[in-house]
């Protein structure tokens, strides 16, 4: 079990002149193995939620649970991928991918076949002895993702991981992530500013409003993805489908509305009919 549960979570930060309320009570459940993307205007609390799930921050009130266990700090059941690649520049690609295994006490002999497998999985063969500065941005992010997946976390937390990449590389990385998560199902919480990216990748898209941050609506995508076999099609073909365009347009309207005013109603799940 690796589901994520936010229950009545709030987060307030002390600032000069009083407390700043970043999140009002948020209740959100991400079932085991589901890919959930969160979109919303800047400052609505998207990254705050991810940090709470990662154990890098703590709620002011409410509870955060992963796999039925209260989150009290970072743990090996969760891996985080940030927009900044955070690779160790003095280590090779091979050493960066295997760094977490080494920290766990695994010997080089034990780690080597796993590292080689992920070099192949992420299409980095021939680059194992390269250093991060010798790689393109997309390749560096492949290394960062491989470094997370090799630890076999139950939950993958991704904070705008493709935000710094050019458009073509970003699309390629989206396809890589779809391929990787299809082969190794994980619970994924994915933060993005891109409506197209959220629609293409996620089983459900959470639309947040602010400020303070709150869940405005949740849009289901999984039923259409499965029915129309999106995972088997090139991303550019998927983005031309009428169903994709309808979901993308709905999300844009929700975001515009969320930026204009908050909806104080409880969380709703809204399936999109095909």
Protein Blocks (a to p, Z undefined) as FASTA:
>chain_A
ZZdcdehiacddddehiacdfbgcddddddehiacdddddehilpmmmmmmmnopaccfb
dcddeehiacfbdcfkbccddfbloiafkbcfklmmmmmmmmnopafklmmmmmmmmmmm
nopghilmpcfklpcfklmmmmmmmmmmmnopabdcdehkllmpcfklmmmmmmmmmmmm
mmmccddddddfbfklmmmmpmbdcdddddddddfbdcdfklmmmmnommlpcfklmmmp
mklmmmmmmmmmmmmmmmmpccfbdcddddddZZ
